[in-house]
Amino acid sequence: MDDSDGDDSLRKSVEQSRHGAPAVGKVVRDRFESNEVFQRIIAAADDEIDTGFRELFFSGLAAGFAITITFLMYASLYEATDGHPILSGLLYPIGFIYIILGGYQLYTENTLPPVALVLERLASFPALFRIWTVVLVGNFVGGAFGALILARTGVFDAATTDVAINSISMTGMETPFWDLFYKGAFAGLIVAGVVWLDFASRDTITRFFLVYIAFLCIPFADLFHVVVSFTEVMFLVFHGEIFLFEGLTAFVLPVLLGNTLGGVLLVTVVNYFQTTERRLEDAREDGIERQLTIREWLIGGPAGRAYVPARPGVESQLPEDQLGIERRADARAESNRDESDRDETDRSTDDLKYPEEEPRND
């Protein structure tokens, strides 16, 4: 092998992850341009699109329970600081830090990566709705369990309980539907923006401060996050303050719609259209060939057509038209080997038919 080929292979292995996403920037090595960030998001989303129900659900449940810590610290500091508008929110991001740095599944995070995969027609809408549904249910179950613990144990003293009910949770219940919707939209924009910037970051310390600063905006701007809102609703339900249906329709639903719209339209779609139209070709030579047909895209199965190599054991579970790139690459390699064998056979046959004339000794 030529030394230059070896150097090029080494460079590519350093500059790409094992899934092919950029590991360093092309223009400036420690920074990613928007197209490279989008490729990293696509690679991560493709790796998660076929995640099983159990893994998704329990990751979502862990995230929902982590949100309980946000509610716990917000209520505790609110009571300790007499509702100070700055000091009471200083530990609000703690639950989100656990979730994002810990790699748990949060519904509002999933308004970016899987949606980007669908926009590229690498995954179907049913696959997207499956992820959203499983993760949201997991988040709600985890949040409800945490709210039950806070409501039925001595974690909160009487003063903190009163603050959690009347000064925090009931505030959302008393906010008009459309105000909740628009506040939720801005919160969804913040969360999806954090996800985008998270993929542009290269170290944990940067991610920590990014998440902390961004999620401080939610309490400081009096915005609403759907999983936190659901936890507050369940806290009220367990204390007998409201009925569950009332809380879901008057508080959780408008925040859910706002978070979803803010994340999908204000961040994902905008960032999608501001990246180059040659995203797939830049990342893979056969990128366009991986796209789903319109029918597969709209009513396809639960998994997409892999953008990156499929994980071991996954391919056998997918429909024939949705096999990973490794299967197609193997097929191409096998075809090339067959052609090479045929060429060797043809040459051997030619040698038998037309043996080289031996030189005569004059």
SERO-4910 file (N, C-alpha, C, O; in steps of 0.05 Angstrom, whole numbers):
BEGIN
 pado doro    nc1    nc2    nc3   cac1   cac2   cac3    cc1    cc2    cc3    oc1    oc2    oc3
  Met    A     17    -24      0      0      0      0     18     25      0     37     26     15
  Asp    A     11     44    -17     25     69    -18     24     85      8      3     84     22
  Asp    A     46     99     16     46    114     41     24    135     41     12    140     62
  Ser    A     19    147     18     -2    168     17    -29    156     23    -46    169     35
  Asp    A    -34    131     13    -59    118     18    -63    112     48    -84    116     59
  Gly    A    -40    103     60    -41     98     89    -47    123    105    -62    122    124
  Asp    A    -34    145     97    -38    170    112    -67    180    108    -79    190    127
  Asp    A    -78    176     84   -105    185     79   -125    168     95   -144    179    106
  Ser    A   -119    142     97   -137    124    112   -136    132    142   -157    132    155
  Leu    A   -112    137    152   -110    145    180   -124    172    186   -137    175    206
  Arg    A   -121    191    167   -135    216    171   -165    213    172   -178    225    189
  Lys    A   -176    196    154   -204    192    153   -214    179    179   -235    185    189
  Ser    A   -198    160    190   -207    146    214   -207    165    238   -222    161    257
  Val    A   -189    185    237   -188    205    259   -211    225    256   -222    234    276
  Glu    A   -217    232    232   -236    254    227   -264    245    224   -282    262    220
  Gln    A   -270    219    226   -297    209    225   -302    190    247   -284    175    255
  Ser    A   -327    190    258   -335    170    277   -339    144    263   -338    143    239
  Arg    A   -343    122    278   -347     96    266   -373     95    249   -376     77    233
  His    A   -391    115    253   -415    117    238   -412    135    214   -431    140    199
  Gly    A   -388    147    210   -383    163    187   -389    193    191   -383    208    173
  Ala    A   -399    201    214   -405    229    219   -379    244    224   -360    232    234
  Pro    A   -377    270    216   -352    285    221   -345    286    250   -361    291    267
  Ala    A   -319    281    256   -309    282    283   -292    308    287   -287    316    309
  Val    A   -284    320    265   -271    346    266   -281    363    242   -292    352    223
  Gly    A   -278    389    244   -288    406    223   -270    407    199   -246    402    202
  Lys    A   -281    412    176   -265    413    151   -249    439    149   -226    439    142
  Val    A   -263    461    155   -250    487    152   -232    493    176   -208    499    173
  Val    A   -243    491    200   -228    494    225   -232    469    241   -255    462    247
  Arg    A   -211    455    249   -214    428    260   -230    427    285   -243    407    290
  Asp    A   -229    448    302   -243    447    327   -270    460    326   -283    465    347
  Arg    A   -280    465    301   -307    476    298   -321    462    275   -308    453    256
  Phe    A   -347    460    277   -363    447    256   -380    468    242   -392    485    255
  Glu    A   -380    467    215   -399    483    201   -427    471    203   -430    448    211
  Ser    A   -448    486    195   -475    477    199   -481    450    185   -495    433    196
  Asn    A   -469    446    162   -474    421    147   -462    398    162   -474    376    163
  Glu    A   -439    402    175   -426    380    190   -442    374    216   -444    351    224
  Val    A   -452    395    229   -469    390    252   -493    374    245   -501    355    259
  Phe    A   -505    381    222   -529    366    213   -522    337    207   -538    319    214
  Gln    A   -499    331    196   -491    304    190   -487    288    216   -494    265    218
  Arg    A   -476    301    237   -472    288    263   -499    281    275   -503    260    287
  Ile    A   -519    300    273   -545    295    283   -558    271    269   -571    254    281
  Ile    A   -556    271    242   -567    249    226   -556    222    234   -570    203    237
  Ala    A   -529    221    238   -516    196    245   -526    186    272   -531    162    275
  Ala    A   -528    204    291   -537    196    318   -567    188    317   -574    168    330
  Ala    A   -583    202    302   -611    195    300   -615    168    286   -632    152    294
  Asp    A   -599    163    266   -602    137    252   -594    114    270   -605     92    268
  Asp    A   -574    119    288   -566     98    306   -588     92    327   -588     70    338
  Glu    A   -606    111    331   -627    108    352   -654    100    340   -672     92    355
  Ile    A   -658    103    314   -685    101    302   -696     73    306   -721     70    307
  Asp    A   -679     53    308   -689     26    311   -686     15    339   -687     -9    344
  Thr    A   -683     33    358   -681     25    386   -706     12    395   -728     20    388
  Gly    A   -704    -10    410   -727    -26    419   -744    -11    439   -736      9    451
  Phe    A   -769    -21    442   -789     -8    459   -779     -7    488   -781     14    501
  Arg    A   -768    -29    498   -759    -30    526   -737     -9    532   -739      6    552
  Glu    A   -717     -7    514   -696     12    518   -706     41    517   -698     57    533
  Leu    A   -723     47    497   -734     74    495   -751     81    519   -748    103    530
  Phe    A   -768     62    527   -787     68    549   -772     74    575   -777     94    589
  Phe    A   -753     56    582   -739     60    608   -720     83    608   -715     95    628
  Ser    A   -709     89    584   -693    114    582   -710    138    586   -702    157    599
  Gly    A   -734    138    574   -753    159    578   -763    161    607   -766    183    618
  Leu    A   -767    138    620   -775    138    648   -754    150    665   -760    165    684
  Ala    A   -729    143    660   -707    155    676   -706    185    673   -701    199    692
  Ala    A   -711    194    648   -711    223    643   -734    236    658   -730    258    670
  Gly    A   -758    224    657   -780    235    671   -775    237    701   -783    257    714
  Phe    A   -763    217    712   -757    217    741   -736    238    747   -736    251    769
  Ala    A   -716    242    729   -696    263    733   -708    291    734   -698    308    748
  Ile    A   -730    294    719   -743    320    719   -754    326    747   -757    350    755
  Thr    A   -760    305    762   -770    309    790   -749    325    806   -757    341    824
  Ile    A   -723    321    800   -703    336    815   -704    366    808   -700    382    826
  Thr    A   -711    372    783   -715    400    776   -738    412    792   -735    434    803
  Phe    A   -760    398    794   -783    408    809   -777    410    839   -784    429    852
  Leu    A   -762    390    849   -754    390    877   -737    414    884   -742    428    903
  Met    A   -716    419    868   -698    441    874   -711    468    869   -705    487    884
  Tyr    A   -728    470    849   -741    495    843   -760    503    866   -759    526    875
  Ala    A   -775    484    876   -794    489    898   -778    496    924   -786    514    939
  Ser    A   -757    481    929   -741    485    953   -728    512    954   -729    526    974
  Leu    A   -715    520    931   -703    546    930   -723    568    930   -718    590    941
  Tyr    A   -746    564    917   -767    584    917   -776    591    945   -780    614    952
  Glu    A   -779    570    961   -788    574    989   -765    586   1006   -770    604   1022
  Ala    A   -740    577   1001   -717    587   1017   -711    616   1011   -701    630   1028
  Thr    A   -716    625    986   -709    652    978   -733    671    977   -732    693    967
  Asp    A   -756    661    988   -781    677    987   -789    685    959   -798    707    954
  Gly    A   -785    666    940   -793    671    913   -776    690    897   -786    703    879
  His    A   -750    693    904   -732    711    890   -731    703    861   -726    679    855
  Pro    A   -735    722    842   -738    714    814   -712    703    802   -713    689    781
  Ile    A   -689    708    813   -664    698    803   -654    674    819   -649    653    808
  Leu    A   -652    678    845   -641    657    862   -658    631    862   -647    609    864
  Ser    A   -684    634    860   -701    610    862   -697    591    838   -703    568    839
  Gly    A   -688    602    816   -685    585    792   -657    575    786   -652    563    765
  Leu    A   -638    581    804   -610    574    798   -605    544    795   -586    536    780
  Leu    A   -621    527    808   -617    498    805   -639    485    788   -641    461    788
  Tyr    A   -654    501    775   -675    490    757   -663    472    736   -675    451    730
  Pro    A   -640    478    724   -630    461    702   -619    434    711   -611    418    694
  Ile    A   -617    428    737   -603    404    746   -614    378    734   -599    361    726
  Gly    A   -641    376    732   -652    352    721   -645    349    691   -640    326    682
  Phe    A   -645    371    676   -638    370    648   -609    363    644   -602    351    624
  Ile    A   -592    372    662   -563    365    660   -560    334    663   -546    322    647
  Tyr    A   -574    322    682   -574    293    685   -583    280    659   -570    260    650
  Ile    A   -604    290    647   -615    277    624   -597    279    599   -592    259    587
  Ile    A   -588    303    593   -573    307    568   -545    295    571   -536    282    552
  Leu    A   -531    300    593   -504    289    596   -505    259    600   -486    245    594
  Gly    A   -528    250    612   -531    221    617   -541    205    594   -542    181    594
  Gly    A   -550    219    573   -559    205    549   -587    194    551   -593    175    537
  Tyr    A   -604    204    569   -631    195    572   -648    207    549   -641    226    536
  Gln    A   -672    195    545   -690    203    524   -710    223    536   -726    215    553
  Leu    A   -710    247    526   -729    268    533   -746    275    509   -735    279    487
  Tyr    A   -772    277    512   -789    282    489   -781    307    474   -779    306    449
  Thr    A   -776    329    487   -769    354    473   -743    353    459   -739    367    440
  Glu    A   -724    336    468   -700    332    453   -706    318    426   -692    323    406
  Asn    A   -726    301    425   -732    286    401   -748    302    381   -758    290    362
  Thr    A   -750    328    385   -762    345    364   -741    353    344   -747    367    324
  Leu    A   -715    344    348   -694    351    329   -683    326    314   -688    323    290
  Pro    A   -668    308    328   -654    287    312   -673    269    295   -668    267    271
  Pro    A   -694    256    307   -710    239    289   -726    255    268   -731    244    247
  Val    A   -733    280    274   -746    296    254   -728    302    231   -736    302    208
  Ala    A   -702    307    237   -683    312    216   -680    287    198   -677    289    174
  Leu    A   -681    264    210   -679    239    195   -704    236    177   -701    226    154
  Val    A   -727    244    186   -751    242    170   -750    263    147   -758    257    125
  Leu    A   -740    287    153   -737    307    132   -719    298    109   -723    305     86
  Glu    A   -699    282    116   -681    271     96   -693    246     82   -680    234     65
  Arg    A   -717    238     90   -730    214     79   -713    189     84   -711    171     67
  Leu    A   -700    189    108   -685    165    116   -700    150    137   -691    128    145
  Ala    A   -722    160    147   -739    146    166   -768    155    159   -772    177    149
  Ser    A   -787    138    166   -815    144    160   -828    159    182   -818    161    205
  Phe    A   -851    171    176   -867    185    196   -876    165    218   -876    173    242
  Pro    A   -885    141    212   -892    122    233   -869    117    252   -873    114    276
  Ala    A   -844    116    242   -821    112    259   -818    136    278   -811    132    302
  Leu    A   -822    160    268   -820    184    285   -842    184    306   -836    189    330
  Phe    A   -867    178    299   -888    178    319   -885    156    339   -893    159    362
  Arg    A   -873    134    331   -867    113    351   -847    123    372   -852    118    396
  Ile    A   -826    136    364   -806    146    383   -819    167    401   -816    166    425
  Trp    A   -834    185    389   -847    206    405   -866    194    426   -865    203    449
  Thr    A   -882    175    418   -902    163    436   -889    148    459   -896    153    482
  Val    A   -870    131    452   -857    115    473   -841    132    493   -843    128    517
  Val    A   -826    152    482   -810    169    500   -828    187    517   -823    190    541
  Leu    A   -850    198    505   -867    215    521   -881    199    543   -884    209    565
  Val    A   -891    175    537   -903    159    558   -883    152    580   -890    154    603
  Gly    A   -858    146    572   -838    140    592   -832    165    609   -830    162    633
  Asn    A   -830    188    597   -826    213    612   -849    218    632   -844    225    655
  Phe    A   -873    214    623   -896    219    640   -897    199    663   -904    206    686
  Val    A   -891    174    658   -891    154    679   -870    160    700   -875    159    724
  Gly    A   -846    168    690   -825    175    709   -831    200    725   -826    201    749
  Gly    A   -843    220    712   -851    244    726   -873    239    746   -873    251    768
  Ala    A   -892    222    739   -914    216    758   -904    201    782   -912    206    805
  Phe    A   -885    183    778   -873    168    800   -858    187    819   -860    185    843
  Gly    A   -843    206    807   -829    226    824   -848    244    839   -843    250    862
  Ala    A   -870    252    825   -889    269    839   -903    255    862   -909    267    882
  Leu    A   -908    229    858   -920    213    880   -901    212    904   -911    215    927
  Ile    A   -876    209    899   -857    208    922   -856    235    936   -857    236    961
  Leu    A   -856    257    921   -855    283    934   -881    289    949   -880    303    969
  Ala    A   -903    279    938   -929    286    951   -935    268    975   -950    276    993
  Arg    A   -925    244    976   -933    224    996   -911    218   1017   -916    202   1035
  Thr    A   -888    231   1014   -867    227   1034   -860    253   1047   -872    274   1041
  Gly    A   -839    253   1064   -832    277   1078   -809    293   1064   -795    308   1078
  Val    A   -806    289   1038   -784    304   1024   -790    334   1026   -771    349   1032
  Phe    A   -814    342   1021   -822    370   1025   -833    374   1053   -849    359   1062
  Asp    A   -824    396   1065   -838    403   1090   -863    419   1084   -869    423   1060
  Ala    A   -878    427   1104   -904    440   1099   -902    465   1083   -918    471   1066
  Ala    A   -881    481   1089   -878    507   1076   -871    503   1046   -881    517   1029
  Thr    A   -853    484   1041   -845    478   1013   -868    466    997   -872    473    974
  Thr    A   -884    450   1010   -908    438    997   -927    460    989   -938    460    967
  Asp    A   -931    479   1007   -950    501   1001   -939    518    977   -955    526    960
  Val    A   -913    522    977   -901    537    954   -904    522    928   -911    533    908
  Ala    A   -898    495    930   -900    479    906   -928    478    894   -931    477    870
  Ile    A   -948    479    912   -976    478    902   -985    506    892   -994    509    869
  Asn    A   -983    525    909   -996    551    904   -979    571    888   -990    586    872
  Ser    A   -953    570    891   -936    589    878   -924    579    852   -915    595    835
  Ile    A   -923    553    848   -910    541    824   -931    527    807   -936    535    785
  Ser    A   -942    505    817   -959    487    801   -985    501    793   -993    499    770
  Met    A   -998    514    811  -1024    527    805  -1020    551    786  -1039    559    773
  Thr    A   -996    561    784   -991    583    765   -996    574    736  -1008    589    721
  Gly    A   -988    550    730   -993    540    703  -1022    535    699  -1033    540    677
  Met    A  -1036    525    719  -1064    519    716  -1080    545    712  -1101    544    698
  Glu    A  -1071    567    722  -1085    592    720  -1077    608    695  -1089    630    690
  Thr    A  -1058    599    680  -1049    613    656  -1067    605    632  -1073    582    629
  Pro    A  -1076    624    616  -1093    618    593  -1080    599    574  -1056    597    572
  Phe    A  -1097    584    559  -1088    563    541  -1068    573    521  -1046    562    519
  Trp    A  -1074    595    507  -1056    605    486  -1031    617    497  -1010    617    484
  Asp    A  -1032    628    521  -1007    638    534   -989    614    540   -964    616    535
  Leu    A  -1000    592    549   -984    568    554   -972    558    528   -949    549    527
  Phe    A   -988    559    507   -979    549    481   -954    565    471   -934    553    464
  Tyr    A   -956    591    472   -934    607    462   -909    606    480   -887    606    471
  Lys    A   -914    605    506   -892    601    525   -879    574    520   -854    572    522
  Gly    A   -895    553    515   -884    527    509   -869    526    483   -849    512    481
  Ala    A   -877    542    463   -863    543    438   -835    554    442   -816    544    430
  Phe    A   -832    575    458   -805    586    463   -788    567    479   -764    565    475
  Ala    A   -800    552    498   -786    532    512   -776    510    494   -754    500    496
  Gly    A   -794    501    475   -786    481    455   -763    490    438   -746    475    430
  Leu    A   -764    516    431   -741    527    415   -715    525    431   -695    518    419
  Ile    A   -716    531    456   -692    530    473   -681    502    474   -657    497    471
  Val    A   -699    482    479   -690    454    481   -678    444    455   -656    433    455
  Ala    A   -692    449    433   -681    439    407   -655    454    400   -637    442    388
  Gly    A   -653    480    408   -629    494    403   -606    483    419   -583    482    410
  Val    A   -611    474    444   -591    461    460   -581    436    447   -557    430    446
  Val    A   -600    420    436   -592    395    422   -574    401    398   -554    388    394
  Trp    A   -581    421    382   -565    429    359   -537    437    368   -517    427    356
  Leu    A   -535    454    388   -509    463    398   -494    441    411   -469    440    411
  Asp    A   -508    422    424   -495    399    436   -479    383    416   -457    373    422
  Phe    A   -491    380    392   -476    365    371   -454    381    359   -436    370    345
  Ala    A   -454    407    363   -431    424    354   -409    426    375   -388    437    369
  Ser    A   -414    415    399   -394    416    421   -376    392    420   -384    371    409
  Arg    A   -353    395    431   -333    373    430   -324    363    457   -308    344    459
  Asp    A   -335    374    479   -326    365    506   -349    368    526   -367    383    521
  Thr    A   -347    353    547   -368    352    567   -371    378    582   -394    386    589
  Ile    A   -349    392    588   -351    417    603   -367    437    587   -384    452    598
  Thr    A   -362    439    561   -377    457    544   -407    450    544   -424    468    546
  Arg    A   -413    424    542   -441    415    542   -454    422    569   -477    431    569
  Phe    A   -440    419    591   -451    425    617   -459    454    619   -482    460    626
  Phe    A   -442    472    612   -448    501    614   -470    509    594   -486    526    599
  Leu    A   -469    496    571   -490    501    550   -517    494    561   -536    510    560
  Val    A   -520    470    572   -546    461    583   -554    479    607   -577    487    609
  Tyr    A   -535    484    624   -542    500    648   -552    528    641   -573    537    651
  Ile    A   -538    542    624   -545    569    617   -572    570    602   -589    586    607
  Ala    A   -575    551    583   -599    551    566   -624    546    582   -644    559    578
  Phe    A   -622    526    600   -646    518    615   -653    537    638   -674    536    649
  Leu    A   -634    555    644   -641    576    663   -661    595    651   -676    609    666
  Cys    A   -662    597    625   -681    615    611   -710    607    617   -727    625    617
  Ile    A   -715    582    622   -743    573    626   -755    585    651   -777    597    649
  Pro    A   -743    582    675   -756    596    698   -753    626    697   -771    640    706
  Phe    A   -730    636    687   -726    665    686   -746    679    668   -755    701    674
  Ala    A   -754    666    646   -773    678    627   -801    668    632   -819    675    617
  Asp    A   -805    653    653   -832    642    660   -843    626    637   -867    629    629
  Leu    A   -827    608    626   -835    590    605   -843    563    617   -841    559    641
  Phe    A   -852    544    599   -862    518    609   -851    496    592   -850    497    568
  His    A   -842    475    606   -833    450    594   -853    428    600   -862    425    623
  Val    A   -860    412    580   -883    394    582   -879    373    604   -898    367    618
  Val    A   -855    362    607   -850    341    627   -851    353    655   -861    341    674
  Val    A   -839    377    658   -841    390    684   -870    397    690   -879    393    713
  Ser    A   -885    406    670   -913    413    674   -929    389    682   -946    391    700
  Phe    A   -924    366    670   -939    342    677   -932    333    706   -950    325    720
  Thr    A   -907    336    714   -899    329    741   -914    347    761   -923    338    782
  Glu    A   -916    373    754   -931    392    772   -960    384    773   -973    386    794
  Val    A   -972    377    750  -1000    369    750  -1005    344    767  -1024    343    783
  Met    A   -987    325    765   -990    300    781   -986    306    811   -999    294    828
  Phe    A   -969    326    818   -966    334    845   -992    346    856  -1000    340    879
  Leu    A  -1005    362    840  -1031    373    848  -1052    351    850  -1068    352    869
  Val    A  -1052    332    832  -1072    310    832  -1068    294    858  -1088    287    871
  Phe    A  -1044    287    865  -1039    271    888  -1046    286    914  -1050    273    935
  His    A  -1046    312    913  -1055    328    937  -1085    334    936  -1095    348    953
  Gly    A  -1098    325    915  -1127    329    913  -1135    357    906  -1158    365    911
  Glu    A  -1117    372    893  -1123    400    886  -1139    402    860  -1156    419    857
  Ile    A  -1134    384    841  -1147    384    815  -1153    356    806  -1143    337    818
  Phe    A  -1169    353    785  -1173    327    772  -1153    324    750  -1144    343    738
  Leu    A  -1146    299    744  -1125    293    724  -1133    304    697  -1117    316    683
  Phe    A  -1158    299    688  -1166    308    662  -1164    338    659  -1156    348    638
  Glu    A  -1172    352    680  -1170    381    680  -1141    390    677  -1136    409    661
  Gly    A  -1123    378    691  -1095    385    688  -1083    379    661  -1067    395    650
  Leu    A  -1091    356    650  -1080    349    623  -1090    368    601  -1074    376    584
  Thr    A  -1115    375    602  -1127    391    580  -1120    421    583  -1116    435    564
  Ala    A  -1120    430    608  -1117    459    612  -1087    467    615  -1081    491    611
  Phe    A  -1070    449    622  -1042    455    628  -1023    440    610  -1007    452    595
  Val    A  -1024    413    610  -1004    397    596  -1007    399    566   -987    402    552
  Leu    A  -1031    397    556  -1036    397    527  -1025    421    513  -1010    418    493
  Pro    A  -1032    446    521  -1021    469    507   -991    471    508   -978    480    489
  Val    A   -979    463    531   -950    463    533   -938    442    514   -917    447    501
  Leu    A   -950    419    512   -940    398    494   -941    407    465   -921    404    451
  Leu    A   -963    419    457   -965    429    430   -944    451    424   -932    452    403
  Gly    A   -941    469    443   -922    491    440   -893    481    439   -878    489    422
  Asn    A   -886    463    457   -859    451    456   -853    438    430   -831    441    418
  Thr    A   -873    423    420   -869    408    395   -865    427    371   -847    424    355
  Leu    A   -883    447    370   -881    466    348   -856    482    349   -842    486    329
  Gly    A   -848    491    373   -824    507    376   -799    491    368   -781    502    355
  Gly    A   -798    466    376   -774    450    369   -773    442    340   -752    443    328
  Val    A   -796    434    329   -796    424    301   -793    447    281   -776    446    264
  Leu    A   -810    467    283   -811    488    263   -790    510    267   -776    517    248
  Leu    A   -787    519    291   -769    542    296   -739    534    295   -722    552    292
  Val    A   -733    509    300   -705    501    300   -698    480    278   -682    486    261
  Thr    A   -712    457    279   -705    436    261   -708    443    232   -690    440    216
  Val    A   -732    453    225   -738    459    197   -720    482    187   -709    480    165
  Val    A   -717    502    203   -700    525    196   -671    516    191   -659    523    171
  Asn    A   -660    500    210   -633    491    207   -630    472    183   -609    471    171
  Tyr    A   -651    457    178   -650    438    155   -647    454    129   -630    446    112
  Phe    A   -662    475    125   -661    489    100   -638    509     98   -633    519     76
  Gln    A   -624    514    120   -601    531    118   -575    515    114   -553    527    113
  Thr    A   -577    488    113   -554    472    106   -555    466     76   -575    470     63
  Thr    A   -533    456     66   -530    452     37   -549    430     27   -555    411     42
  Glu    A   -557    431      2   -574    411    -10   -558    385    -16   -570    365    -23
  Arg    A   -532    386    -13   -515    363    -19   -507    349      7   -485    337      8
  Arg    A   -524    350     27   -517    338     53   -510    308     50   -489    299     60
  Leu    A   -527    293     37   -523    264     35   -500    257     17   -485    239     24
  Glu    A   -497    271     -5   -474    265    -23   -448    272     -9   -428    257    -13
  Asp    A   -447    293      7   -423    300     21   -415    278     42   -392    273     46
  Ala    A   -435    266     54   -430    247     75   -425    219     64   -409    204     75
  Arg    A   -439    211     42   -438    185     30   -439    186      0   -454    203    -10
  Glu    A   -424    170    -13   -425    171    -42   -453    163    -53   -462    173    -73
  Asp    A   -466    144    -39   -492    135    -48   -514    146    -30   -534    132    -25
  Gly    A   -510    170    -19   -529    181      0   -558    182    -10   -576    174      5
  Ile    A   -562    192    -34   -589    195    -44   -602    168    -47   -627    166    -44
  Glu    A   -587    147    -54   -598    120    -57   -611    109    -32   -627     91    -33
  Arg    A   -604    121     -9   -614    111     16   -641    122     23   -654    112     42
  Gln    A   -650    142      9   -675    155     16   -699    136     10   -699    120     -9
  Leu    A   -719    138     28   -744    123     25   -760    133      1   -758    157     -6
  Thr    A   -776    116    -10   -795    125    -30   -817    141    -15   -819    140     10
  Ile    A   -833    156    -30   -854    172    -17   -873    154     -1   -881    161     21
  Arg    A   -880    131    -12   -898    113      2   -885    102     28   -898    102     48
  Glu    A   -860     94     26   -846     85     50   -844    107     71   -846    102     95
  Trp    A   -839    131     61   -836    154     79   -861    160     94   -860    167    118
  Leu    A   -884    159     81   -909    166     94   -922    143    110   -932    148    132
  Ile    A   -920    119    100   -934     97    114   -915     73    118   -924     50    120
  Gly    A   -889     78    119   -870     57    121   -870     44    148   -886     50    166
  Gly    A   -851     25    151   -849     10    176   -835     26    198   -831     50    195
  Pro    A   -829     13    221   -819     27    244   -790     35    241   -780     51    258
  Ala    A   -775     25    221   -747     32    218   -742     45    191   -758     40    172
  Gly    A   -721     60    189   -715     73    164   -696     57    147   -689     35    155
  Arg    A   -687     68    125   -665     56    109   -640     68    119   -636     93    117
  Ala    A   -622     52    129   -599     62    145   -582     81    129   -575     77    106
  Tyr    A   -575    103    143   -556    123    132   -528    115    139   -509    123    125
  Val    A   -525    101    161   -499     92    171   -500     62    175   -522     51    174
  Pro    A   -477     49    178   -477     20    181   -496     11    203   -495     22    225
  Ala    A   -512    -10    198   -530    -20    218   -515    -34    240   -494    -45    236
  Arg    A   -526    -33    264   -514    -47    287   -517    -77    283   -536    -86    271
  Pro    A   -497    -93    293   -499   -122    290   -526   -132    301   -534   -125    323
  Gly    A   -538   -150    287   -563   -163    296   -588   -148    289   -610   -158    293
  Val    A   -585   -123    278   -608   -107    272   -619   -113    245   -643   -114    240
  Glu    A   -601   -118    226   -609   -122    198   -629   -145    195   -648   -142    179
  Ser    A   -625   -167    210   -643   -190    206   -671   -184    215   -689   -199    209
  Gln    A   -675   -162    231   -702   -156    240   -717   -136    222   -740   -131    227
  Leu    A   -703   -126    201   -715   -106    184   -726   -118    159   -717   -139    150
  Pro    A   -747   -105    147   -757   -114    122   -736   -114    100   -716    -99    103
  Glu    A   -740   -129     79   -719   -131     58   -712   -104     46   -688   -100     40
  Asp    A   -732    -86     43   -726    -61     30   -715    -40     50   -711    -17     43
  Gln    A   -710    -49     75   -700    -30     95   -674    -40    107   -667    -31    129
  Leu    A   -660    -57     94   -635    -67    105   -614    -46    106   -615    -26     91
  Gly    A   -595    -49    125   -575    -29    129   -555    -28    107   -554    -45     89
  Ile    A   -538     -8    108   -519     -4     87   -498    -26     86   -487    -32     65
  Glu    A   -492    -38    109   -473    -60    109   -482    -83     91   -465    -95     77
  Arg    A   -508    -89     91   -518   -111     75   -514   -104     45   -505   -121     29
  Arg    A   -520    -79     38   -517    -72     10   -487    -70      2   -480    -77    -20
  Ala    A   -470    -61     21   -442    -60     15   -431    -88     12   -414    -93     -6
  Asp    A   -440   -107     29   -431   -135     26   -440   -146     -1   -425   -161    -14
  Ala    A   -464   -139     -9   -474   -149    -35   -457   -139    -58   -450   -153    -76
  Arg    A   -450   -113    -56   -433   -101    -77   -406   -114    -77   -395   -120    -99
  Ala    A   -395   -119    -53   -368   -132    -51   -369   -160    -63   -351   -168    -77
  Glu    A   -391   -174    -56   -394   -201    -67   -395   -201    -97   -384   -218   -110
  Ser    A   -410   -182   -108   -413   -179   -136   -386   -173   -149   -379   -184   -170
  Asn    A   -370   -156   -136   -344   -150   -147   -325   -174   -146   -310   -178   -164
  Arg    A   -328   -190   -124   -311   -214   -123   -319   -234   -145   -302   -246   -157
  Asp    A   -345   -236   -150   -354   -254   -171   -343   -246   -198   -334   -262   -214
  Glu    A   -344   -219   -203   -333   -210   -228   -303   -215   -230   -293   -222   -251
  Ser    A   -289   -211   -208   -261   -216   -208   -255   -245   -213   -236   -252   -228
  Asp    A   -271   -264   -200   -267   -292   -205   -272   -300   -234   -257   -316   -245
  Arg    A   -293   -287   -245   -299   -293   -273   -276   -284   -292   -269   -297   -311
  Asp    A   -265   -260   -285   -242   -250   -301   -218   -269   -299   -205   -275   -319
  Glu    A   -213   -279   -274   -191   -298   -271   -196   -324   -287   -178   -335   -299
  Thr    A   -221   -333   -286   -228   -358   -301   -225   -353   -331   -215   -371   -345
  Asp    A   -234   -330   -340   -231   -324   -369   -201   -323   -377   -194   -332   -398
  Arg    A   -185   -311   -360   -156   -309   -367   -144   -337   -367   -127   -343   -384
  Ser    A   -152   -354   -348   -141   -381   -347   -150   -396   -372   -133   -411   -383
  Thr    A   -175   -393   -381   -184   -407   -405   -169   -397   -429   -162   -413   -447
  Asp    A   -164   -371   -430   -149   -360   -453   -121   -371   -453   -109   -376   -475
  Asp    A   -109   -375   -429    -82   -386   -428    -81   -414   -439    -62   -423   -452
  Leu    A   -103   -430   -433   -104   -457   -443   -108   -458   -473    -96   -474   -487
  Lys    A   -125   -439   -483   -130   -439   -512   -106   -429   -528   -100   -439   -549
  Tyr    A    -93   -409   -517    -71   -396   -532    -46   -396   -515    -38   -375   -505
  Pro    A    -34   -419   -511     -9   -419   -495     13   -402   -508     15   -400   -532
  Glu    A     28   -391   -491     50   -374   -501     70   -392   -516     77   -413   -507
  Glu    A     78   -381   -538     98   -396   -554    125   -395   -541    135   -374   -536
  Glu    A    137   -419   -536    163   -420   -523    184   -412   -544    183   -419   -567
  Pro    A    203   -397   -535    225   -389   -553    241   -412   -563    247   -431   -547
  Arg    A    248   -411   -588    264   -433   -600    294   -427   -596    303   -404   -596
  Asn    A    308   -448   -593    337   -446   -590    349   -451   -618    351   -474   -627
  Asp    A    358   -430   -630    369   -433   -656    398   -442   -653    412   -446   -673
***
